[in-house]
């Protein structure tokens, strides 16, 4: 069985206020070509289908187009909800979708039933494990001590009663690590302070392949058969390395061991993310502009001691998709050394910090009623100081 593994689509995402919808449609069209060229049997989507729990109509339409196109090609889709998704929205219409070969993770209720597909070597059981927090698992295992994310996922996986005589694929969206090894992280990911959301890779030992989502850089975790696909597009300048999609071929299983072949297929973006640095006159010189696609998304750093007032206009004329403009000269380096540049995060109000925290933890924003309560509580903590 040939499985194409994707994750972290983040449909509807903006990067530095640039909408990525056109870029996402482009790369997904490329995925459709790979599915045909490589005779793929199943497409795995390991979470964060959308960038927000309440996606825009345009984002929903784009995912609908993509899933419909995959189903039309006779390829099964196996998708789970990530921490950016609403589990309820992803699960909506799951019975109807399943009739078209599109299987999505249900809202977690303490039980996970596998989706079983067949090939010449017999059944392959796909276990769709949505993003889980300990609080979502704890009520279903009242006799278990569930304090950590590892505890929660171990309970959820143990309850699956995986049959080791058949091939098993786990599809999960968690922060999974092995042996304390550091993962390659990106600026566009949600980072939990202290790594409290860490899940030990040993939880997934029973599976022949573990298709992971959550980390945007493609990489293996512990063993080659446990991988993060990475996001299909670069969503920050920290993840400019080429993007790939794992093509996994599951062979026959003998004596509890399954032959797994892995190939990383390149994903081509509509616009690459690039960084360039130098004086203005050099950066807008024709030979420099023409050396690479001028419509790439750019982070430009000017090194002029006195940048001209119209520097931004001149750069945009040469590079229409300029995303970020910085200046690196004697004055800015001195200001940085003196701590003169304020961190934007420190400028947030307590209410703004709580809004962000609540949405990350619950996958949805505060309601107006909840925000009113939080505002009152914060104001009570700081008498005479309005937080919102």
KENU-804188 format. One record per residue (C-alpha): residue in three letters; x, y, z. Coordinates in pm, whole numbers, padded with zeros to 5 digits, always signed. Layout:
<atoms>
ALAXYZ
...
</atoms>
This chain:
<atoms>
UNK+00000+00000+00000
UNK+00130+00343-00099
UNK+00049+00621+00147
UNK+00118+00991+00096
UNK+00164+01171+00426
UNK+00079+01542+00463
UNK+00022+01757+00770
UNK-00020+02115+00887
UNK-00195+02252+00580
UNK-00310+02555+00785
UNK-00555+02652+00512
UNK-00650+03017+00548
UNK-00320+03118+00708
UNK-00161+03458+00658
UNK+00214+03512+00673
UNK+00320+03863+00768
UNK-00034+03972+00670
UNK-00001+03816+00322
UNK-00287+03571+00253
UNK-00154+03230+00150
UNK-00470+03091-00011
UNK-00338+03109-00367
UNK-00010+02946-00260
UNK-00201+02672-00077
UNK-00417+02595-00380
UNK-00103+02577-00593
UNK+00081+02332-00367
UNK-00231+02118-00320
UNK-00271+02100-00699
UNK+00087+01972-00703
UNK-00009+01708-00446
UNK-00287+01590-00676
UNK-00028+01541-00950
UNK+00194+01341-00714
UNK-00101+01121-00618
UNK-00153+01030-00983
UNK+00216+00996-01075
UNK+00296+00774-00774
UNK-00021+00561-00782
UNK-00104+00655-00424
UNK-00367+00442-00246
UNK-00426+00657+00062
UNK-00366+01017+00162
UNK-00300+01088+00529
UNK-00361+01439+00670
UNK-00210+01459+01019
UNK-00393+01759+01160
UNK-00414+02137+01142
UNK-00621+02122+00826
UNK-00719+02483+00893
UNK-00529+02766+01056
UNK-00820+02865+01279
UNK-01086+02675+01470
UNK-01349+02883+01288
UNK-01211+02892+00931
UNK-01328+03137+00666
UNK-01570+03034+00393
UNK-01281+03055+00143
UNK-01069+02818+00353
UNK-01354+02567+00381
UNK-01412+02587+00005
UNK-01044+02521-00068
UNK-01031+02211+00153
UNK-01359+02091+00002
UNK-01211+02127-00347
UNK-00899+01936-00249
UNK-01073+01648-00070
UNK-01324+01616-00355
UNK-01041+01600-00609
UNK-00861+01329-00409
UNK-01182+01125-00370
UNK-01252+01154-00744
UNK-00919+00983-00805
UNK-01029+00684-00598
UNK-00779+00757-00320
UNK-00884+00719+00043
UNK-00830+01017+00273
UNK-00756+00970+00644
UNK-00753+01297+00839
UNK-00735+01402+01203
UNK-00807+01730+01379
UNK-00506+01926+01503
UNK-00474+02182+01779
UNK-00562+02463+01536
UNK-00879+02282+01424
UNK-01218+02250+01583
UNK-01264+01876+01640
UNK-01641+01922+01610
UNK-01617+02105+01277
UNK-01374+01851+01133
UNK-01601+01564+01240
UNK-01913+01723+01091
UNK-02066+01505+00818
UNK-01817+01224+00884
UNK-02066+00947+00801
UNK-02140+01102+00462
UNK-01772+01167+00394
UNK-01683+00808+00477
UNK-01911+00688+00197
UNK-01684+00880-00042
UNK-01367+00734+00109
UNK-01287+01042+00320
UNK-01240+00940+00684
UNK-01204+01205+00954
UNK-01140+01169+01325
UNK-01453+01193+01542
UNK-01466+01399+01859
UNK-01277+01188+02113
UNK-01508+00984+02341
UNK-01260+00738+02490
UNK-01274+00499+02195
UNK-01093+00497+01861
UNK-01208+00255+01594
UNK-00964+00186+01310
UNK-01038+00254+00945
UNK-00937-00066+00766
UNK-00824-00063+00403
UNK-00718-00366+00202
UNK-00443-00437-00048
UNK-00277-00748-00190
UNK-00107-00818+00143
UNK-00425-00793+00348
UNK-00569-00530+00583
UNK-00409-00205+00695
UNK-00563-00050+01008
UNK-00545+00330+01027
UNK-00589+00473+01376
UNK-00706+00834+01360
UNK-00596+01005+01681
UNK-00701+01372+01699
UNK-00503+01625+01901
UNK-00562+01530+02264
UNK-00505+01716+02588
UNK-00501+01536+02924
UNK-00827+01712+03018
UNK-01001+01553+02717
UNK-00882+01202+02803
UNK-00910+01202+03182
UNK-01293+01174+03208
UNK-01293+00852+03002
UNK-01038+00674+03226
UNK-01140+00766+03582
UNK-00922+00495+03737
UNK-00605+00600+03554
UNK-00356+00860+03675
UNK-00336+01107+03389
UNK-00115+01401+03465
UNK+00089+01448+03148
UNK+00033+01438+02774
UNK+00228+01111+02766
UNK-00009+00964+03025
UNK-00309+01076+02820
UNK-00185+00940+02487
UNK-00073+00613+02646
UNK-00424+00559+02783
UNK-00581+00646+02448
UNK-00348+00414+02253
UNK-00368+00125+02502
UNK-00747+00138+02470
UNK-00713+00081+02096
UNK-00612-00284+02147
UNK-00390-00279+01837
UNK-00367-00618+01662
UNK+00005-00681+01601
UNK-00061-00944+01334
UNK-00186-00684+01085
UNK-00026-00363+00958
UNK-00110-00061+01170
UNK-00071+00309+01091
UNK-00122+00580+01353
UNK-00219+00929+01240
UNK-00161+01175+01523
UNK-00108+01545+01589
UNK+00107+01586+01900
UNK+00450+01708+02010
UNK+00629+01371+02005
UNK+00994+01331+02105
UNK+01229+01035+02145
UNK+01513+00994+02393
UNK+01526+01362+02478
UNK+01644+01451+02126
UNK+01566+01806+02019
UNK+01331+01855+01725
UNK+01384+02117+01457
UNK+01128+02387+01539
UNK+00992+02682+01339
UNK+00875+03032+01428
UNK+00527+02962+01289
UNK+00453+02683+01538
UNK+00271+02711+01868
UNK+00534+02661+02138
UNK+00436+02557+02489
UNK+00668+02690+02757
UNK+00864+02413+02924
UNK+00756+02145+02676
UNK+00467+02033+02895
UNK+00283+01900+02589
UNK+00561+01651+02513
UNK+00457+01292+02431
UNK+00714+01013+02455
UNK+00760+00828+02126
UNK+00738+00493+02305
UNK+00361+00543+02326
UNK+00343+00460+01953
UNK+00566+00150+01957
UNK+00283-00079+01839
UNK+00245+00094+01502
UNK+00429+00007+01183
UNK+00419+00369+01065
UNK+00336+00680+01266
UNK+00222+00977+01057
UNK+00273+01286+01270
UNK+00167+01647+01244
UNK+00232+01955+01459
UNK+00599+02033+01378
UNK+00653+02224+01053
UNK+00998+02091+00964
UNK+01001+01742+00805
UNK+01194+01499+01025
UNK+01190+01155+01180
UNK+01135+01093+01550
UNK+01351+00814+01690
UNK+01296+00566+01409
UNK+01250+00616+01032
UNK+00892+00486+01050
UNK+00784+00771+01281
UNK+00785+01102+01097
UNK+00665+01456+01089
UNK+00566+01537+00733
UNK+00613+01908+00801
UNK+00395+02180+00655
UNK+00362+02179+00274
UNK+00458+02548+00261
UNK+00702+02764+00454
UNK+00498+02970+00699
UNK+00793+03166+00840
UNK+01142+03262+00727
UNK+01282+03013+00979
UNK+01152+02723+00768
UNK+01287+02810+00424
UNK+01434+02464+00368
UNK+01270+02268+00083
UNK+00940+02104+00174
UNK+00865+01738+00112
UNK+00587+01483+00151
UNK+00672+01130+00266
UNK+00557+00855+00031
UNK+00530+00543+00245
UNK+00506+00195+00093
UNK+00387-00076+00330
UNK+00489-00424+00228
UNK+00387-00757+00374
UNK+00404-00822+00748
UNK+00597-01128+00871
UNK+00652-01232+01232
UNK+00537-00896+01363
UNK+00764-00696+01130
UNK+00640-00492+00836
UNK+00857-00383+00544
UNK+00833-00004+00518
UNK+00988+00194+00231
UNK+01009+00571+00251
UNK+01063+00831-00021
UNK+01051+01208+00031
UNK+00875+01376-00259
UNK+00955+01745-00321
UNK+00673+02000-00292
UNK+00712+02304-00514
UNK+00580+02641-00383
UNK+00424+02913-00593
UNK+00648+03167-00419
UNK+00956+03078-00217
UNK+01048+03261+00104
UNK+01391+03427+00069
UNK+01612+03659+00266
UNK+01845+03912+00102
UNK+02076+04166+00262
UNK+02283+04459+00142
UNK+02275+04827+00047
UNK+01969+04948-00144
UNK+02149+05032-00467
UNK+02292+04679-00480
UNK+01965+04500-00400
UNK+01767+04678-00672
UNK+02036+04636-00938
UNK+01890+04447-01238
UNK+02142+04164-01215
UNK+02047+04099-00851
UNK+01671+04129-00908
UNK+01685+03892-01205
UNK+01904+03634-01030
UNK+01595+03474-00866
UNK+01218+03511-00903
UNK+01141+03871-00805
UNK+00790+03777-00689
UNK+00920+03551-00410
UNK+00821+03643-00055
UNK+01116+03842+00075
UNK+01273+03947+00402
UNK+01502+04234+00308
UNK+01770+04375+00537
UNK+01920+04707+00430
UNK+02274+04782+00540
UNK+02285+05149+00432
UNK+02400+05381+00709
UNK+02143+05633+00583
UNK+01867+05450+00391
UNK+01679+05684+00154
UNK+01329+05786+00258
UNK+01177+05611-00045
UNK+01365+05284+00015
UNK+01045+05086+00074
UNK+00886+05214-00250
UNK+01199+05131-00449
UNK+01217+04783-00302
UNK+00847+04712-00366
UNK+00890+04824-00726
UNK+01156+04556-00765
UNK+01010+04297-00528
UNK+00627+04318-00518
UNK+00597+04054-00244
UNK+00830+04218+00006
UNK+00708+04090+00343
UNK+00959+04220+00598
UNK+01202+04512+00583
UNK+01479+04554+00841
UNK+01777+04785+00870
UNK+02113+04664+00997
UNK+02363+04946+01042
UNK+02570+05111+01314
UNK+02271+05294+01459
UNK+02034+04993+01476
UNK+02304+04766+01619
UNK+02375+05020+01893
UNK+02006+05055+01967
UNK+01970+04678+01990
UNK+02263+04651+02227
UNK+02102+04909+02453
UNK+01773+04722+02454
UNK+01597+05010+02281
UNK+01384+04784+02064
UNK+01069+04685+02254
UNK+00935+04333+02225
UNK+00587+04349+02075
UNK+00477+04065+02299
UNK+00554+04274+02608
UNK+00322+04546+02480
UNK+00017+04319+02498
UNK-00241+04385+02766
UNK-00322+04111+03021
UNK-00654+04057+02845
UNK-00481+04007+02509
UNK-00245+03754+02666
UNK-00543+03566+02816
UNK-00731+03569+02482
UNK-00429+03409+02312
UNK-00384+03152+02591
UNK-00753+03056+02593
UNK-00771+03006+02216
UNK-00454+02793+02212
UNK-00585+02572+02493
UNK-00944+02538+02373
UNK-00924+02579+01997
UNK-01183+02861+01998
UNK-01195+03225+02105
UNK-01353+03365+02418
UNK-01724+03438+02390
UNK-01834+03796+02465
UNK-01979+03677+02798
UNK-01654+03502+02895
UNK-01449+03805+02797
UNK-01667+04026+03016
UNK-01602+03795+03314
UNK-01226+03785+03250
UNK-01211+04163+03214
UNK-01389+04208+03546
UNK-01153+03965+03721
UNK-00842+04128+03576
UNK-00965+04473+03673
UNK-01027+04345+04026
UNK-00665+04229+04043
UNK-00541+04574+03938
UNK-00772+04830+04102
UNK-00782+05159+03919
UNK-00625+05012+03605
UNK-00849+04916+03313
UNK-00712+04616+03120
UNK-00932+04655+02817
</atoms>
